């Protein structure tokens, strides 16, 4: 079980994180709520917490979830498992013909 989330910050930067089994267990322990409800009742709070939890575990934030970290977030989106993160590649751009 995993979910990949892209966090877009108010400063224009972004992070893409993948929540895994340990993050879901932490979610259940923290919120006393089954992760199975995520599929039926997807809430921004739940997804945001998962993204924050991964970032905290990876050492990418030291901010508390609410309100400090939440105030830095502009948007949050799920990324499909088979959807690669968009990265500019010189091979994808038109090359000069000569």
C-alpha positions as a LaTeX table, in Angstrom:
\begin{tabular}{lrrr}
\hline
Residue & $x$ (\AA) & $y$ (\AA) & $z$ (\AA) \\
\hline
Unk1 & 0.00 & 0.00 & 0.00 \\
Unk2 & 1.37 & 3.38 & $-0.99$ \\
Unk3 & 0.26 & 6.76 & $-2.27$ \\
Unk4 & 2.36 & 9.37 & $-4.03$ \\
Unk5 & 1.59 & 13.01 & $-3.33$ \\
Unk6 & 2.94 & 16.21 & $-4.83$ \\
Unk7 & 3.07 & 19.15 & $-2.45$ \\
Unk8 & 3.17 & 22.59 & $-4.08$ \\
Unk9 & 4.36 & 25.33 & $-1.74$ \\
Unk10 & 3.42 & 29.01 & $-1.65$ \\
Unk11 & 7.03 & 29.90 & $-2.55$ \\
Unk12 & 6.73 & 28.02 & $-5.88$ \\
Unk13 & 8.79 & 24.99 & $-4.85$ \\
Unk14 & 7.40 & 21.47 & $-4.65$ \\
Unk15 & 8.10 & 18.06 & $-3.16$ \\
Unk16 & 6.88 & 14.67 & $-4.32$ \\
Unk17 & 6.63 & 12.05 & $-1.60$ \\
Unk18 & 5.38 & 8.50 & $-1.34$ \\
Unk19 & 3.56 & 7.42 & 1.81 \\
Unk20 & 4.15 & 3.74 & 2.58 \\
Unk21 & 2.90 & 1.16 & 5.08 \\
Unk22 & 4.64 & 2.73 & 8.11 \\
Unk23 & 3.08 & 6.12 & 7.31 \\
Unk24 & $-0.40$ & 4.59 & 7.13 \\
Unk25 & 0.10 & 2.86 & 10.49 \\
Unk26 & 1.23 & 6.19 & 11.98 \\
Unk27 & $-1.87$ & 7.82 & 10.48 \\
Unk28 & $-4.15$ & 5.26 & 12.12 \\
Unk29 & $-2.39$ & 5.63 & 15.48 \\
Unk30 & $-2.47$ & 9.42 & 15.36 \\
Unk31 & $-6.02$ & 9.93 & 14.13 \\
Unk32 & $-7.60$ & 6.69 & 15.45 \\
Unk33 & $-9.10$ & 6.26 & 11.98 \\
Unk34 & $-8.72$ & 3.43 & 9.48 \\
Unk35 & $-6.81$ & 4.23 & 6.30 \\
Unk36 & $-9.49$ & 2.28 & 4.45 \\
Unk37 & $-11.66$ & 5.37 & 4.91 \\
Unk38 & $-9.20$ & 7.36 & 2.79 \\
Unk39 & $-10.55$ & 5.73 & $-0.36$ \\
Unk40 & $-14.16$ & 6.52 & 0.55 \\
Unk41 & $-13.68$ & 9.84 & 2.34 \\
Unk42 & $-10.57$ & 11.46 & 0.90 \\
Unk43 & $-9.95$ & 14.58 & 2.97 \\
Unk44 & $-7.29$ & 17.22 & 2.42 \\
Unk45 & $-6.37$ & 17.02 & 6.10 \\
Unk46 & $-5.65$ & 13.30 & 5.82 \\
Unk47 & $-3.59$ & 13.56 & 2.63 \\
Unk48 & $-1.75$ & 16.62 & 3.92 \\
Unk49 & $-0.86$ & 14.84 & 7.14 \\
Unk50 & 0.50 & 11.86 & 5.20 \\
Unk51 & 2.66 & 14.15 & 3.03 \\
Unk52 & 3.90 & 16.03 & 6.10 \\
Unk53 & 4.64 & 12.78 & 7.94 \\
Unk54 & 6.82 & 11.52 & 5.07 \\
Unk55 & 8.63 & 14.86 & 4.80 \\
Unk56 & 9.24 & 14.88 & 8.56 \\
Unk57 & 10.56 & 11.30 & 8.49 \\
Unk58 & 12.88 & 12.20 & 5.57 \\
Unk59 & 14.18 & 15.23 & 7.51 \\
Unk60 & 12.80 & 17.70 & 4.95 \\
Unk61 & 10.71 & 19.62 & 7.49 \\
Unk62 & 10.91 & 20.35 & 11.18 \\
Unk63 & 7.69 & 22.36 & 11.25 \\
Unk64 & 4.71 & 21.15 & 13.24 \\
Unk65 & 1.87 & 20.01 & 11.01 \\
Unk66 & $-0.76$ & 22.55 & 12.01 \\
Unk67 & $-0.53$ & 25.47 & 11.55 \\
Unk68 & 3.15 & 25.97 & 10.68 \\
Unk69 & 3.65 & 23.46 & 7.85 \\
Unk70 & 0.10 & 23.82 & 6.47 \\
Unk71 & 0.64 & 27.57 & 6.04 \\
Unk72 & 3.48 & 26.82 & 3.59 \\
Unk73 & 1.32 & 24.65 & 1.29 \\
Unk74 & $-0.46$ & 26.12 & $-1.75$ \\
Unk75 & $-1.86$ & 22.85 & $-3.16$ \\
Unk76 & $-1.64$ & 19.10 & $-2.85$ \\
Unk77 & $-2.27$ & 16.54 & $-5.56$ \\
Unk78 & $-2.11$ & 12.79 & $-5.89$ \\
Unk79 & 0.24 & 11.34 & $-8.49$ \\
Unk80 & $-0.75$ & 8.15 & $-10.27$ \\
Unk81 & 1.61 & 5.23 & $-9.66$ \\
Unk82 & 2.31 & 4.87 & $-13.37$ \\
Unk83 & 2.62 & 8.61 & $-13.95$ \\
Unk84 & 6.29 & 9.66 & $-13.87$ \\
Unk85 & 7.17 & 12.95 & $-12.28$ \\
Unk86 & 7.59 & 15.62 & $-14.94$ \\
Unk87 & 11.25 & 16.38 & $-15.48$ \\
Unk88 & 12.64 & 18.41 & $-18.34$ \\
Unk89 & 14.77 & 16.16 & $-20.47$ \\
Unk90 & 16.95 & 17.41 & $-23.33$ \\
Unk91 & 15.88 & 14.34 & $-25.33$ \\
Unk92 & 12.24 & 15.41 & $-25.20$ \\
Unk93 & 12.85 & 18.88 & $-26.60$ \\
Unk94 & 13.10 & 19.66 & $-30.29$ \\
Unk95 & 16.68 & 19.40 & $-31.37$ \\
Unk96 & 18.08 & 21.77 & $-34.02$ \\
Unk97 & 18.11 & 20.29 & $-37.48$ \\
Unk98 & 21.11 & 21.03 & $-39.55$ \\
\hline
\end{tabular}
